Amino acid sequence: MSLQERKEATVRAVLDAAPPPAVPNELCAEAMRRGGRALWRRRAAWRLLWLVLAVAAVVFLVWAATARPWVEPPSETTPPLTGW
């Protein structure tokens, strides 16, 4: 008998010896209530995340349109005059 077979035999003996545990009648309703709440929280978190990302994108676009970071700023000093 291999180790795997001994483990299976032990588990079968334990499962056959003990009667199945009693499950409360209201367990299903409680699980449904908690699951519904968890699902609502998860959806709310995803909606909040998408809202924050959308606001960040709009803020970035407004900043880019007003600041125009791709344009070179004007020179504040004149270049030296050479070659006269």
Summary of the structure (lengths in Angstrom):
residues: 84
radius of gyration: 34.4
end to end distance: 103.1
largest distance: 107.6
contacts: 116
relative contact order: 0.04
helix: 67%
strand: 0%
